[in-house]
Amino acid sequence: MWVVVFVVCLVLSGLTAFPLVHELRWTQSLLAHTPVGDWLPGLSAWIDRVRDGLDRADAEYPFLLYGTDWLAFAHLVIAVAFYGVLRDPVRNVWVVEFGMIACAGIIPLALICGPVRGIPFWWSVIDMSFGVFGVIPLSVVRRKIKTLEAMGVPAGVPVTV
């Protein structure tokens, strides 16, 4: 179940990277028409700034958004790799460990690249939370796979983890 939840989150994260311009218009409208925008003025200002930047990039330099298309694609490809964990968890424990390493890597990336790119620290904290919360189910899955391995479950036998 945890692997499926993790894969669903990866896929959703990837799919939401394609329509960024439209998502930001929707988010900006939501913030403008609900009390949330008043409660979190820093968030509203940030969304306004990001939307302006994406609108300009989309209008004048649409090729820049191609980078987010590749980001989305990477999320989808990584999600596919986790199918191996469902098929043969003992043999494919390395995929879970790879995911845990990737989750850990989010933190230094956000702490280094966030300030370089002018990202507000609180937004970097949101980004880092994906790594923190992502590693939790993967740790559970890894522990269960290691238990299966210790029980002598042979590789190649599909097991529900």
N, C-alpha and C positions, 0 to 999 in steps of 0.2 A: 504494500500500500504506500509506504514512504517513497519508494522509487517512482511510483506512478504520480504521486503528488509533486515530487521534484520535477519530473518530466513535464507535467502540465504547467507548472510555474515557468519553466524554461521556455516552453512553447508560447505561452501567453506573453512573456517578456519579449520574446523575439517578434511575435506578430505585432505588438504595439510599437515596435521601432520603425515599422514601415510608414504608417500614416501620421507622423509627428506633427506636421503642419496642421492637419485637421484636428488632431487631439488637443493641441494647444489652443486652438480657437474655441473648442468645446469647453476646455478647462477655464479659459479666461471668461467665457460667458457664464459658466457656472459660478465662478468667484464673484463676478459682478452682480449676479442676481440672487445671491444667497448671503446670509450673515457671515459665512466663512471668510469672505473677502475682507470684511470689517474686522473680524477677530484676528486674522493673520495678514496684516498689511504687507509684511515683508515677503510673504509667499505671493501675494497678488502682484507686487512690484516685480518680483523675480519672473513670474509667469509672463507678465507684460513684456519684460525685456527679452526673454527667450523667444516669445512669439514674434516680436519685432525682428529679431535676428534671423529666425527661421523663415519668416515671410520675405525678408530681403534676400536671403540665400536662395529661396525657392524661385523668386522672381528674377534675380540677376545672375545667380551662380548655382543653378539646380544640381550641377554635378557634385557639389559638396554634400548633398543629401545622399548621394550614392554610398558614402561611407556608412551612413546609418542603415542602408539596405544590407551592406555586408555584415554589420553588427547583428542585424536580425537573422541573417542567414547563419551566422556562427552559432547563435543560440539554438536554432533549429537543428543544426548538424550535431551539436553537443547533446541535445536531447535524444537524437537517434542512437548515439553511442550507448545510452543507458538501456536500450533494448537488450543488449548483451547481458546486462546484470539480471534482467528478468528471465532470460533463457538459461543462463548458467552462472549463477551468482558466485560460486567458488572460483571458477576460472576467470571471471571478469571482475573480481574485487578491485582490480587496478583502476577500473573506470570510476568506481566510487572514490577511491583515493585520489585520482586525478581531479574529480569534482571538489574534494575537500581542499586540495592544494589551490585550485582556482578560487574557491571561496576565500581562502586566506589571502590570496593575492589581490583581492579587491581592496583590502584595507590600505596597503602601501600605495597602490595606484591612486586611490581617492585622496590620500594625504599628500601625495607628491603632485599629481597632475591637477587636482582641484584648484589649489592656489595658483599654479602656473596659468591655468585657463580662466582665472577670475570667478571660479565657482564659490558661492557662499559656503562657509564651513558647515552650516546646518544642512545644506543639501548634500555635502560630502558624507555627513553622518547618515543621511537616508541611504545613499549609495552603499556605504559600508554595512548597513544593516542587512542588505541582501546577502553579503558574505557571512555575517554572523548567523542569520536565520537559516541560510542555506546549508551551513555545515551541520546544523542540529539533526535534521533527518538523515543526512548522509552518515553521520557518526552512528546513529541507531542502526542503519542498514549495515554498515561495516562490522559493527559488533555482532550482529546476527549472522552475517556471513562467516565471520571468524568462528562463531559457535558451531555452525554447520561444518566448517572445515575440521574443527577439533573432534566432531562426532564421526568424522570419516565419511561424510557424504561425498561420493565420487564426483569429479568434474564431469560435466555433460548431462547431469540429471537436473531437469528443471525443478526448481523448488520455489514455493511461495515464501518470500521473506517479509 
